[in-house]
Amino acid sequence: MLFPKKVKFRKSQRGRKNPKKKSIATRGSVLAFGSFGLKAEEPKWINSKQIEASRKTISRFIQKGGKMWIRIFPDKPITQKPPEVGMGKGKGDPVGYVAPVKSGTVIFEVDGIDEKNAREALRKAGSKLPLRTKIISRE
């Protein structure tokens, strides 16, 4: 699973969520490496287990023929309080890491395999993620 080697702060704040303003990615929204990619259609947090499950699905499809790139990295620590602890007793301990993904961010890219296999691999990988995705290709 992916997680950072070292973080500056053990715990981070959750960040702002404004329902009126949709968060749309300005960086990382076009294919940079591969011919086909999986693009997020809504903003969401993706944890390292979900990224790993999608990575395994894609790597089973491409086997030794193609190459895959993971364009997101989980570097935001998430905390959780133990059960039966009341409010006002401090912030919980870190339990994992997430990658905050904005809509329009390319999550995975593949190259070196035919279009049919690439689309099927990315479709199955997208079903492992907690957000709506679409498959894009280089024109």
CNS distance restraints for C-alpha pairs under 8 A (distance, minus, plus):
assign (resid   1 and name CA) (resid  48 and name CA) 5.87 0.50 0.50
assign (resid   1 and name CA) (resid  49 and name CA) 6.35 0.50 0.50
assign (resid   1 and name CA) (resid  52 and name CA) 5.92 0.50 0.50
assign (resid   2 and name CA) (resid  48 and name CA) 5.54 0.50 0.50
assign (resid   2 and name CA) (resid  52 and name CA) 7.50 0.50 0.50
assign (resid   2 and name CA) (resid  73 and name CA) 7.20 0.50 0.50
assign (resid   2 and name CA) (resid  74 and name CA) 6.62 0.50 0.50
assign (resid   3 and name CA) (resid  48 and name CA) 7.09 0.50 0.50
assign (resid   3 and name CA) (resid  73 and name CA) 7.72 0.50 0.50
assign (resid   3 and name CA) (resid  74 and name CA) 6.01 0.50 0.50
assign (resid   3 and name CA) (resid  75 and name CA) 6.40 0.50 0.50
assign (resid   3 and name CA) (resid  97 and name CA) 6.41 0.50 0.50
assign (resid   4 and name CA) (resid  74 and name CA) 7.42 0.50 0.50
assign (resid   4 and name CA) (resid  75 and name CA) 5.87 0.50 0.50
assign (resid   7 and name CA) (resid  75 and name CA) 7.96 0.50 0.50
assign (resid  10 and name CA) (resid  77 and name CA) 7.07 0.50 0.50
assign (resid  10 and name CA) (resid  94 and name CA) 7.27 0.50 0.50
assign (resid  11 and name CA) (resid  77 and name CA) 5.91 0.50 0.50
assign (resid  11 and name CA) (resid  78 and name CA) 7.14 0.50 0.50
assign (resid  11 and name CA) (resid  79 and name CA) 6.99 0.50 0.50
assign (resid  11 and name CA) (resid  93 and name CA) 7.81 0.50 0.50
assign (resid  11 and name CA) (resid  94 and name CA) 6.62 0.50 0.50
assign (resid  12 and name CA) (resid  76 and name CA) 6.96 0.50 0.50
assign (resid  12 and name CA) (resid  77 and name CA) 6.11 0.50 0.50
assign (resid  12 and name CA) (resid  78 and name CA) 7.33 0.50 0.50
assign (resid  18 and name CA) (resid  22 and name CA) 7.37 0.50 0.50
assign (resid  22 and name CA) (resid  43 and name CA) 7.94 0.50 0.50
assign (resid  23 and name CA) (resid  43 and name CA) 6.58 0.50 0.50
assign (resid  23 and name CA) (resid 102 and name CA) 5.68 0.50 0.50
assign (resid  23 and name CA) (resid 103 and name CA) 6.43 0.50 0.50
assign (resid  24 and name CA) (resid  43 and name CA) 7.78 0.50 0.50
assign (resid  24 and name CA) (resid 102 and name CA) 5.51 0.50 0.50
assign (resid  24 and name CA) (resid 103 and name CA) 4.96 0.50 0.50
assign (resid  24 and name CA) (resid 104 and name CA) 6.09 0.50 0.50
assign (resid  25 and name CA) (resid  29 and name CA) 6.28 0.50 0.50
assign (resid  25 and name CA) (resid 102 and name CA) 5.31 0.50 0.50
assign (resid  25 and name CA) (resid 103 and name CA) 5.90 0.50 0.50
assign (resid  25 and name CA) (resid 104 and name CA) 5.40 0.50 0.50
assign (resid  25 and name CA) (resid 105 and name CA) 5.77 0.50 0.50
assign (resid  26 and name CA) (resid 104 and name CA) 7.99 0.50 0.50
assign (resid  27 and name CA) (resid 105 and name CA) 7.48 0.50 0.50
assign (resid  28 and name CA) (resid  71 and name CA) 7.70 0.50 0.50
assign (resid  28 and name CA) (resid 105 and name CA) 5.52 0.50 0.50
assign (resid  28 and name CA) (resid 106 and name CA) 6.03 0.50 0.50
assign (resid  29 and name CA) (resid  39 and name CA) 7.69 0.50 0.50
assign (resid  29 and name CA) (resid 104 and name CA) 5.39 0.50 0.50
assign (resid  29 and name CA) (resid 105 and name CA) 4.60 0.50 0.50
assign (resid  29 and name CA) (resid 106 and name CA) 5.39 0.50 0.50
assign (resid  30 and name CA) (resid 105 and name CA) 7.76 0.50 0.50
assign (resid  30 and name CA) (resid 106 and name CA) 6.63 0.50 0.50
assign (resid  31 and name CA) (resid  35 and name CA) 7.32 0.50 0.50
assign (resid  31 and name CA) (resid  36 and name CA) 7.52 0.50 0.50
assign (resid  31 and name CA) (resid  37 and name CA) 6.68 0.50 0.50
assign (resid  31 and name CA) (resid 106 and name CA) 7.07 0.50 0.50
assign (resid  31 and name CA) (resid 109 and name CA) 7.28 0.50 0.50
assign (resid  31 and name CA) (resid 137 and name CA) 7.81 0.50 0.50
assign (resid  31 and name CA) (resid 138 and name CA) 7.04 0.50 0.50
assign (resid  33 and name CA) (resid  69 and name CA) 7.46 0.50 0.50
assign (resid  33 and name CA) (resid 109 and name CA) 6.87 0.50 0.50
assign (resid  33 and name CA) (resid 110 and name CA) 7.92 0.50 0.50
assign (resid  33 and name CA) (resid 111 and name CA) 7.89 0.50 0.50
assign (resid  34 and name CA) (resid  67 and name CA) 7.96 0.50 0.50
assign (resid  34 and name CA) (resid  68 and name CA) 7.60 0.50 0.50
assign (resid  34 and name CA) (resid  69 and name CA) 7.65 0.50 0.50
assign (resid  34 and name CA) (resid 109 and name CA) 5.21 0.50 0.50
assign (resid  34 and name CA) (resid 110 and name CA) 4.95 0.50 0.50
assign (resid  34 and name CA) (resid 111 and name CA) 4.62 0.50 0.50
assign (resid  35 and name CA) (resid 109 and name CA) 7.17 0.50 0.50
assign (resid  35 and name CA) (resid 110 and name CA) 6.24 0.50 0.50
assign (resid  35 and name CA) (resid 111 and name CA) 5.21 0.50 0.50
assign (resid  35 and name CA) (resid 137 and name CA) 5.68 0.50 0.50
assign (resid  35 and name CA) (resid 138 and name CA) 5.24 0.50 0.50
assign (resid  36 and name CA) (resid 109 and name CA) 5.67 0.50 0.50
assign (resid  36 and name CA) (resid 110 and name CA) 5.44 0.50 0.50
assign (resid  36 and name CA) (resid 111 and name CA) 6.56 0.50 0.50
assign (resid  36 and name CA) (resid 115 and name CA) 7.98 0.50 0.50
assign (resid  36 and name CA) (resid 118 and name CA) 6.87 0.50 0.50
assign (resid  36 and name CA) (resid 119 and name CA) 7.68 0.50 0.50
assign (resid  36 and name CA) (resid 135 and name CA) 7.05 0.50 0.50
assign (resid  36 and name CA) (resid 136 and name CA) 5.71 0.50 0.50
assign (resid  36 and name CA) (resid 137 and name CA) 4.36 0.50 0.50
assign (resid  36 and name CA) (resid 138 and name CA) 6.41 0.50 0.50
assign (resid  37 and name CA) (resid 106 and name CA) 6.50 0.50 0.50
assign (resid  37 and name CA) (resid 107 and name CA) 7.30 0.50 0.50
assign (resid  37 and name CA) (resid 108 and name CA) 5.48 0.50 0.50
assign (resid  37 and name CA) (resid 109 and name CA) 4.19 0.50 0.50
assign (resid  37 and name CA) (resid 110 and name CA) 6.26 0.50 0.50
assign (resid  37 and name CA) (resid 122 and name CA) 7.32 0.50 0.50
assign (resid  37 and name CA) (resid 135 and name CA) 5.69 0.50 0.50
assign (resid  37 and name CA) (resid 136 and name CA) 5.19 0.50 0.50
assign (resid  37 and name CA) (resid 137 and name CA) 6.26 0.50 0.50
assign (resid  38 and name CA) (resid 106 and name CA) 5.72 0.50 0.50
assign (resid  38 and name CA) (resid 107 and name CA) 5.61 0.50 0.50
assign (resid  38 and name CA) (resid 108 and name CA) 5.22 0.50 0.50
assign (resid  38 and name CA) (resid 109 and name CA) 6.49 0.50 0.50
assign (resid  38 and name CA) (resid 122 and name CA) 6.18 0.50 0.50
assign (resid  38 and name CA) (resid 126 and name CA) 7.23 0.50 0.50
assign (resid  38 and name CA) (resid 133 and name CA) 6.45 0.50 0.50
assign (resid  38 and name CA) (resid 134 and name CA) 5.81 0.50 0.50
assign (resid  38 and name CA) (resid 135 and name CA) 4.77 0.50 0.50
assign (resid  38 and name CA) (resid 136 and name CA) 6.28 0.50 0.50
assign (resid  39 and name CA) (resid 103 and name CA) 7.92 0.50 0.50
assign (resid  39 and name CA) (resid 104 and name CA) 5.91 0.50 0.50
assign (resid  39 and name CA) (resid 105 and name CA) 5.57 0.50 0.50
assign (resid  39 and name CA) (resid 106 and name CA) 4.29 0.50 0.50
assign (resid  39 and name CA) (resid 107 and name CA) 5.79 0.50 0.50
assign (resid  39 and name CA) (resid 108 and name CA) 7.52 0.50 0.50
assign (resid  39 and name CA) (resid 133 and name CA) 5.42 0.50 0.50
assign (resid  39 and name CA) (resid 134 and name CA) 5.32 0.50 0.50
assign (resid  39 and name CA) (resid 135 and name CA) 6.21 0.50 0.50
assign (resid  39 and name CA) (resid 136 and name CA) 6.87 0.50 0.50
assign (resid  40 and name CA) (resid 101 and name CA) 7.51 0.50 0.50
assign (resid  40 and name CA) (resid 102 and name CA) 7.21 0.50 0.50
assign (resid  40 and name CA) (resid 103 and name CA) 5.20 0.50 0.50
assign (resid  40 and name CA) (resid 104 and name CA) 5.26 0.50 0.50
assign (resid  40 and name CA) (resid 105 and name CA) 5.46 0.50 0.50
assign (resid  40 and name CA) (resid 106 and name CA) 6.39 0.50 0.50
assign (resid  40 and name CA) (resid 107 and name CA) 6.90 0.50 0.50
assign (resid  40 and name CA) (resid 131 and name CA) 6.98 0.50 0.50
assign (resid  40 and name CA) (resid 132 and name CA) 6.24 0.50 0.50
assign (resid  40 and name CA) (resid 133 and name CA) 4.56 0.50 0.50
assign (resid  40 and name CA) (resid 134 and name CA) 6.64 0.50 0.50
assign (resid  41 and name CA) (resid 103 and name CA) 4.75 0.50 0.50
assign (resid  41 and name CA) (resid 104 and name CA) 5.73 0.50 0.50
assign (resid  41 and name CA) (resid 105 and name CA) 7.95 0.50 0.50
assign (resid  41 and name CA) (resid 131 and name CA) 7.30 0.50 0.50
assign (resid  41 and name CA) (resid 132 and name CA) 5.43 0.50 0.50
assign (resid  41 and name CA) (resid 133 and name CA) 5.24 0.50 0.50
assign (resid  41 and name CA) (resid 134 and name CA) 6.91 0.50 0.50
assign (resid  42 and name CA) (resid 102 and name CA) 6.50 0.50 0.50
assign (resid  42 and name CA) (resid 103 and name CA) 4.32 0.50 0.50
assign (resid  42 and name CA) (resid 104 and name CA) 7.43 0.50 0.50
assign (resid  42 and name CA) (resid 131 and name CA) 6.35 0.50 0.50
assign (resid  42 and name CA) (resid 132 and name CA) 6.30 0.50 0.50
assign (resid  42 and name CA) (resid 133 and name CA) 7.80 0.50 0.50
assign (resid  43 and name CA) (resid 100 and name CA) 7.64 0.50 0.50
assign (resid  43 and name CA) (resid 101 and name CA) 5.51 0.50 0.50
assign (resid  43 and name CA) (resid 102 and name CA) 4.25 0.50 0.50
assign (resid  43 and name CA) (resid 103 and name CA) 4.78 0.50 0.50
assign (resid  43 and name CA) (resid 131 and name CA) 7.67 0.50 0.50
assign (resid  44 and name CA) (resid 100 and name CA) 6.15 0.50 0.50
assign (resid  44 and name CA) (resid 101 and name CA) 5.46 0.50 0.50
assign (resid  44 and name CA) (resid 102 and name CA) 6.66 0.50 0.50
assign (resid  44 and name CA) (resid 130 and name CA) 7.57 0.50 0.50
assign (resid  44 and name CA) (resid 131 and name CA) 6.66 0.50 0.50
assign (resid  45 and name CA) (resid  98 and name CA) 5.91 0.50 0.50
assign (resid  45 and name CA) (resid  99 and name CA) 5.62 0.50 0.50
assign (resid  45 and name CA) (resid 100 and name CA) 4.49 0.50 0.50
assign (resid  45 and name CA) (resid 101 and name CA) 5.88 0.50 0.50
assign (resid  46 and name CA) (resid  50 and name CA) 6.44 0.50 0.50
assign (resid  46 and name CA) (resid  51 and name CA) 7.00 0.50 0.50
assign (resid  46 and name CA) (resid  74 and name CA) 7.57 0.50 0.50
assign (resid  46 and name CA) (resid  98 and name CA) 5.36 0.50 0.50
assign (resid  46 and name CA) (resid  99 and name CA) 5.20 0.50 0.50
assign (resid  46 and name CA) (resid 100 and name CA) 6.44 0.50 0.50
assign (resid  46 and name CA) (resid 101 and name CA) 7.03 0.50 0.50
assign (resid  46 and name CA) (resid 129 and name CA) 7.22 0.50 0.50
assign (resid  46 and name CA) (resid 130 and name CA) 7.07 0.50 0.50
assign (resid  47 and name CA) (resid  51 and name CA) 6.58 0.50 0.50
assign (resid  47 and name CA) (resid  74 and name CA) 6.55 0.50 0.50
assign (resid  47 and name CA) (resid  96 and name CA) 7.57 0.50 0.50
assign (resid  47 and name CA) (resid  97 and name CA) 5.97 0.50 0.50
assign (resid  47 and name CA) (resid  98 and name CA) 4.12 0.50 0.50
assign (resid  47 and name CA) (resid  99 and name CA) 6.16 0.50 0.50
assign (resid  48 and name CA) (resid  52 and name CA) 6.15 0.50 0.50
assign (resid  48 and name CA) (resid  74 and name CA) 6.04 0.50 0.50
assign (resid  48 and name CA) (resid  96 and name CA) 7.72 0.50 0.50
assign (resid  48 and name CA) (resid  97 and name CA) 6.32 0.50 0.50
assign (resid  48 and name CA) (resid  98 and name CA) 6.10 0.50 0.50
assign (resid  48 and name CA) (resid  99 and name CA) 7.64 0.50 0.50
assign (resid  49 and name CA) (resid  53 and name CA) 6.17 0.50 0.50
assign (resid  50 and name CA) (resid  54 and name CA) 6.30 0.50 0.50
assign (resid  50 and name CA) (resid 128 and name CA) 6.43 0.50 0.50
assign (resid  50 and name CA) (resid 129 and name CA) 5.95 0.50 0.50
assign (resid  51 and name CA) (resid  55 and name CA) 6.08 0.50 0.50
assign (resid  51 and name CA) (resid 129 and name CA) 7.47 0.50 0.50
assign (resid  52 and name CA) (resid  56 and name CA) 6.20 0.50 0.50
assign (resid  53 and name CA) (resid  57 and name CA) 6.42 0.50 0.50
assign (resid  53 and name CA) (resid 125 and name CA) 7.60 0.50 0.50
assign (resid  53 and name CA) (resid 128 and name CA) 6.64 0.50 0.50
assign (resid  54 and name CA) (resid  58 and name CA) 6.34 0.50 0.50
assign (resid  54 and name CA) (resid 124 and name CA) 7.72 0.50 0.50
assign (resid  54 and name CA) (resid 125 and name CA) 4.39 0.50 0.50
assign (resid  54 and name CA) (resid 126 and name CA) 7.06 0.50 0.50
assign (resid  54 and name CA) (resid 128 and name CA) 5.85 0.50 0.50
assign (resid  54 and name CA) (resid 129 and name CA) 7.25 0.50 0.50
assign (resid  55 and name CA) (resid  59 and name CA) 6.09 0.50 0.50
assign (resid  55 and name CA) (resid  70 and name CA) 7.91 0.50 0.50
assign (resid  55 and name CA) (resid 125 and name CA) 7.16 0.50 0.50
assign (resid  56 and name CA) (resid  60 and name CA) 6.17 0.50 0.50
assign (resid  57 and name CA) (resid  61 and name CA) 6.71 0.50 0.50
assign (resid  57 and name CA) (resid 121 and name CA) 6.75 0.50 0.50
assign (resid  57 and name CA) (resid 124 and name CA) 6.85 0.50 0.50
assign (resid  57 and name CA) (resid 125 and name CA) 5.77 0.50 0.50
assign (resid  58 and name CA) (resid  62 and name CA) 6.33 0.50 0.50
assign (resid  58 and name CA) (resid  68 and name CA) 7.81 0.50 0.50
assign (resid  58 and name CA) (resid 121 and name CA) 5.10 0.50 0.50
assign (resid  58 and name CA) (resid 122 and name CA) 6.59 0.50 0.50
assign (resid  58 and name CA) (resid 124 and name CA) 7.78 0.50 0.50
assign (resid  58 and name CA) (resid 125 and name CA) 6.28 0.50 0.50
assign (resid  59 and name CA) (resid  63 and name CA) 5.64 0.50 0.50
assign (resid  59 and name CA) (resid  68 and name CA) 7.52 0.50 0.50
assign (resid  61 and name CA) (resid 117 and name CA) 6.97 0.50 0.50
assign (resid  61 and name CA) (resid 118 and name CA) 7.85 0.50 0.50
assign (resid  61 and name CA) (resid 121 and name CA) 5.79 0.50 0.50
assign (resid  62 and name CA) (resid  66 and name CA) 5.23 0.50 0.50
assign (resid  62 and name CA) (resid  67 and name CA) 7.22 0.50 0.50
assign (resid  62 and name CA) (resid 113 and name CA) 6.69 0.50 0.50
assign (resid  62 and name CA) (resid 117 and name CA) 7.62 0.50 0.50
assign (resid  62 and name CA) (resid 118 and name CA) 7.64 0.50 0.50
assign (resid  62 and name CA) (resid 121 and name CA) 7.74 0.50 0.50
assign (resid  65 and name CA) (resid 112 and name CA) 6.24 0.50 0.50
assign (resid  65 and name CA) (resid 113 and name CA) 6.34 0.50 0.50
assign (resid  66 and name CA) (resid 110 and name CA) 7.00 0.50 0.50
assign (resid  66 and name CA) (resid 111 and name CA) 5.53 0.50 0.50
assign (resid  66 and name CA) (resid 112 and name CA) 4.10 0.50 0.50
assign (resid  66 and name CA) (resid 113 and name CA) 5.31 0.50 0.50
assign (resid  67 and name CA) (resid 110 and name CA) 5.65 0.50 0.50
assign (resid  67 and name CA) (resid 111 and name CA) 5.34 0.50 0.50
assign (resid  67 and name CA) (resid 112 and name CA) 6.14 0.50 0.50
assign (resid  68 and name CA) (resid 108 and name CA) 7.16 0.50 0.50
assign (resid  68 and name CA) (resid 109 and name CA) 5.66 0.50 0.50
assign (resid  68 and name CA) (resid 110 and name CA) 4.47 0.50 0.50
assign (resid  68 and name CA) (resid 111 and name CA) 6.61 0.50 0.50
assign (resid  69 and name CA) (resid 108 and name CA) 5.72 0.50 0.50
assign (resid  69 and name CA) (resid 109 and name CA) 5.06 0.50 0.50
assign (resid  69 and name CA) (resid 110 and name CA) 6.38 0.50 0.50
assign (resid  70 and name CA) (resid 107 and name CA) 6.20 0.50 0.50
assign (resid  70 and name CA) (resid 108 and name CA) 4.82 0.50 0.50
assign (resid  70 and name CA) (resid 109 and name CA) 6.67 0.50 0.50
assign (resid  71 and name CA) (resid 106 and name CA) 6.51 0.50 0.50
assign (resid  71 and name CA) (resid 107 and name CA) 5.07 0.50 0.50
assign (resid  71 and name CA) (resid 108 and name CA) 5.73 0.50 0.50
assign (resid  71 and name CA) (resid 109 and name CA) 7.51 0.50 0.50
assign (resid  72 and name CA) (resid  99 and name CA) 6.58 0.50 0.50
assign (resid  72 and name CA) (resid 101 and name CA) 7.84 0.50 0.50
assign (resid  72 and name CA) (resid 107 and name CA) 5.80 0.50 0.50
assign (resid  72 and name CA) (resid 108 and name CA) 7.91 0.50 0.50
assign (resid  73 and name CA) (resid  98 and name CA) 7.83 0.50 0.50
assign (resid  73 and name CA) (resid  99 and name CA) 5.63 0.50 0.50
assign (resid  74 and name CA) (resid  97 and name CA) 5.36 0.50 0.50
assign (resid  74 and name CA) (resid  98 and name CA) 4.40 0.50 0.50
assign (resid  74 and name CA) (resid  99 and name CA) 3.92 0.50 0.50
assign (resid  74 and name CA) (resid 100 and name CA) 7.59 0.50 0.50
assign (resid  75 and name CA) (resid  97 and name CA) 5.79 0.50 0.50
assign (resid  75 and name CA) (resid  98 and name CA) 6.14 0.50 0.50
assign (resid  75 and name CA) (resid  99 and name CA) 6.10 0.50 0.50
assign (resid  76 and name CA) (resid  97 and name CA) 5.25 0.50 0.50
assign (resid  76 and name CA) (resid  98 and name CA) 5.25 0.50 0.50
assign (resid  76 and name CA) (resid  99 and name CA) 6.26 0.50 0.50
assign (resid  76 and name CA) (resid 100 and name CA) 7.55 0.50 0.50
assign (resid  77 and name CA) (resid  94 and name CA) 6.18 0.50 0.50
assign (resid  77 and name CA) (resid  95 and name CA) 7.55 0.50 0.50
assign (resid  77 and name CA) (resid  96 and name CA) 5.90 0.50 0.50
assign (resid  77 and name CA) (resid  97 and name CA) 4.49 0.50 0.50
assign (resid  77 and name CA) (resid  98 and name CA) 6.54 0.50 0.50
assign (resid  78 and name CA) (resid  94 and name CA) 5.44 0.50 0.50
assign (resid  78 and name CA) (resid  95 and name CA) 5.98 0.50 0.50
assign (resid  78 and name CA) (resid  96 and name CA) 5.49 0.50 0.50
assign (resid  78 and name CA) (resid  97 and name CA) 5.64 0.50 0.50
assign (resid  78 and name CA) (resid  98 and name CA) 6.98 0.50 0.50
assign (resid  79 and name CA) (resid  91 and name CA) 7.37 0.50 0.50
assign (resid  79 and name CA) (resid  92 and name CA) 5.26 0.50 0.50
assign (resid  79 and name CA) (resid  93 and name CA) 5.07 0.50 0.50
assign (resid  79 and name CA) (resid  94 and name CA) 4.03 0.50 0.50
assign (resid  79 and name CA) (resid  95 and name CA) 5.44 0.50 0.50
assign (resid  79 and name CA) (resid  96 and name CA) 7.28 0.50 0.50
assign (resid  80 and name CA) (resid  91 and name CA) 7.69 0.50 0.50
assign (resid  80 and name CA) (resid  92 and name CA) 4.74 0.50 0.50
assign (resid  80 and name CA) (resid  93 and name CA) 5.80 0.50 0.50
assign (resid  80 and name CA) (resid  94 and name CA) 6.44 0.50 0.50
assign (resid  80 and name CA) (resid  95 and name CA) 6.35 0.50 0.50
assign (resid  81 and name CA) (resid  85 and name CA) 6.93 0.50 0.50
assign (resid  81 and name CA) (resid  91 and name CA) 6.88 0.50 0.50
assign (resid  81 and name CA) (resid  92 and name CA) 4.11 0.50 0.50
assign (resid  81 and name CA) (resid  93 and name CA) 6.52 0.50 0.50
assign (resid  82 and name CA) (resid  92 and name CA) 7.12 0.50 0.50
assign (resid  85 and name CA) (resid  89 and name CA) 7.20 0.50 0.50
assign (resid 101 and name CA) (resid 105 and name CA) 6.54 0.50 0.50
assign (resid 108 and name CA) (resid 122 and name CA) 7.97 0.50 0.50
assign (resid 110 and name CA) (resid 118 and name CA) 6.92 0.50 0.50
assign (resid 111 and name CA) (resid 118 and name CA) 7.86 0.50 0.50
assign (resid 113 and name CA) (resid 117 and name CA) 6.67 0.50 0.50
assign (resid 113 and name CA) (resid 118 and name CA) 6.29 0.50 0.50
assign (resid 114 and name CA) (resid 118 and name CA) 6.20 0.50 0.50
assign (resid 115 and name CA) (resid 119 and name CA) 6.03 0.50 0.50
assign (resid 116 and name CA) (resid 120 and name CA) 6.27 0.50 0.50
assign (resid 117 and name CA) (resid 121 and name CA) 6.03 0.50 0.50
assign (resid 118 and name CA) (resid 122 and name CA) 6.14 0.50 0.50
assign (resid 119 and name CA) (resid 123 and name CA) 5.96 0.50 0.50
assign (resid 119 and name CA) (resid 135 and name CA) 6.89 0.50 0.50
assign (resid 120 and name CA) (resid 124 and name CA) 6.24 0.50 0.50
assign (resid 121 and name CA) (resid 125 and name CA) 6.16 0.50 0.50
assign (resid 122 and name CA) (resid 126 and name CA) 5.97 0.50 0.50
assign (resid 122 and name CA) (resid 135 and name CA) 6.83 0.50 0.50
assign (resid 123 and name CA) (resid 127 and name CA) 6.51 0.50 0.50
assign (resid 123 and name CA) (resid 135 and name CA) 7.34 0.50 0.50
assign (resid 124 and name CA) (resid 128 and name CA) 6.96 0.50 0.50
assign (resid 125 and name CA) (resid 129 and name CA) 7.10 0.50 0.50
assign (resid 126 and name CA) (resid 131 and name CA) 7.96 0.50 0.50
assign (resid 126 and name CA) (resid 132 and name CA) 7.52 0.50 0.50
assign (resid 126 and name CA) (resid 133 and name CA) 6.03 0.50 0.50
assign (resid 126 and name CA) (resid 134 and name CA) 7.92 0.50 0.50
